[in-house]
């Protein structure tokens, strides 16, 4: 006992006993002997050794963002390894520049202790802004973060301008469009809608105005490729698809509003809403995506075309 770091006292008499050895450093090898004392002195047992567990930083993952609004969202994480110590704090932190930490974040949540999944209510966000979210977990060794952050963009308040830069591909040309938005109960409940066609510069004034500025771009029913037509030339002038199935609804995977405006949802005309349109130069576009005046519902990432105009 003269050269020990510390010792326990565990009662008296014969028989077995248990000792709680505390105050150890992590990752260190210790040598232990049992002892017993009587009137003749102190005797020792056989020496055994062990190495204390090394305490490491926790391991935590960030979960996907859901339910985004203009100023809030739902996030969270999952602490999969406590690092051989108690996780005393966990949550998410965020900023608008990337790789957020508790030192450079705009704000953070605290969501309990220990391992396992957790949910974070992220509030006080700026509208129309890309935010970067990262989960964190803290134990006695320090605070650990997910290797990567996740990003999302808060919604634009209804009535504000939604500016989208379209790149030629599924749309006919490169073009930046400033979409107006307006709240209306056109479908029976208040929703926020864009006020012009996809690709249009402004709201259409008349059903006979086929200019790109008013009519925007056109889609064959249930197809992802958008077209521009100036009355003579179709762009892109790719091979036309004539065999279009008329006996189905518009599929979510082909939704132009979702593809072009970056939202999850659907601009899904039903079979009963199909229509035909005749254009200049004798070109007939069958069952086109053409919504004049009001195009796609835009609220909480939900899109739908409800106003149809037949030319």
Secondary structure, 3 states (H helix, E strand, C coil): CCCCCCCCCCCCCCCCCCCCCCCCCCCCEEEECCEEEECCEEEECCCEEEECCCCCCCEEEECCCECCCCCCEEEEEEEEECCCCCCCEEEEEEECCCCCCCCCCCEECCCCCCCEEEEEEECCCCCCCEEEEEEEEEECCEEEECCCCEEEECCCCCCCCEEEEECECCECCCEEEEECEEEECCCCCCEEEECCCCCCCCCCCCCCCCCHHHHCCEEECCCCCEEEECCCCEECCCCCCCCCCCCCCCCHHHCHHHHHHCCCCCCCCCHHHCCEEECHHHCEEECEECCCCCCEECECCECCECCCCCC
